[in-house]
Amino acid sequence: MSTNAVIGKLNADNTVTAVTLHWDGYDSHAGDMLRKYFNTEELVDELLTLGEISSIGCNVDDSVFYCRDRGESLTIHEMVNEADFEDFWCGDCHYLFKDNSF
């Protein structure tokens, strides 16, 4: 059984750009990876640009993306505000990059 998560970034206009993560979305794995290895806006943008994630590693090369690695369509979610992100249907865990941290 997988633990799904949603990973997002609060943008300057208060919208949120987000993708889903299918495997190992729990805090002791995905949360730790995000806080340790995706800890700048540039690294978060690089992660989100590749779309929905099957599994997350310590960088985008070590992560598996549905579009890049499996040939599926690119899916990136745009939400109108932080409340919409928190209410997003998919994911046992929500990780939001804002104020330069998750």
Residue pairs with C-beta under 8 A, 6 or more apart in sequence:
2 22
2 23
2 24
2 25
3 23
3 24
3 25
3 26
3 92
3 93
4 20
4 21
4 22
4 25
4 90
4 91
4 92
4 93
5 20
5 21
5 25
5 26
5 30
5 91
5 92
5 93
5 94
5 95
6 18
6 19
6 20
6 21
6 85
6 88
6 90
6 91
6 93
6 94
6 95
7 18
7 19
7 20
7 21
7 30
7 34
7 47
7 48
7 53
7 95
7 97
8 16
8 17
8 18
8 19
8 48
8 77
8 79
8 85
8 94
8 95
8 96
8 97
9 16
9 17
9 18
9 41
9 44
9 45
9 48
9 96
9 97
9 98
10 16
10 82
10 85
10 96
10 97
10 98
11 17
14 81
14 82
15 78
15 79
15 80
15 81
16 78
16 79
16 81
16 82
16 84
16 85
16 96
17 48
17 76
17 77
17 78
17 79
18 48
18 76
18 77
18 78
18 79
18 85
18 88
19 47
19 48
19 50
19 51
19 52
19 53
19 75
19 76
19 77
20 52
20 53
20 75
20 77
20 90
20 91
21 30
21 52
21 53
21 54
21 55
21 56
21 91
22 52
22 53
22 54
22 55
23 54
23 55
24 30
24 55
24 56
25 91
25 92
25 93
26 92
26 93
27 93
29 56
30 56
30 93
30 95
31 93
31 95
31 102
33 56
33 57
33 58
34 56
34 95
34 97
34 102
35 101
35 102
36 58
37 43
37 58
37 59
38 44
38 47
38 97
38 102
39 101
39 102
40 100
41 97
41 100
44 97
46 60
47 53
47 56
47 60
47 63
48 76
49 76
50 60
50 63
50 65
50 67
50 68
51 65
51 66
51 67
51 68
51 74
51 75
51 76
52 65
52 66
52 67
52 72
52 75
52 76
53 63
53 64
53 65
53 66
54 64
54 65
54 66
54 69
54 70
55 63
55 64
56 63
57 63
57 64
64 70
66 72
66 73
66 75
67 73
67 74
67 75
77 88
79 85
79 88
82 96
82 98
85 94
85 96
86 94
88 94
95 102
96 102
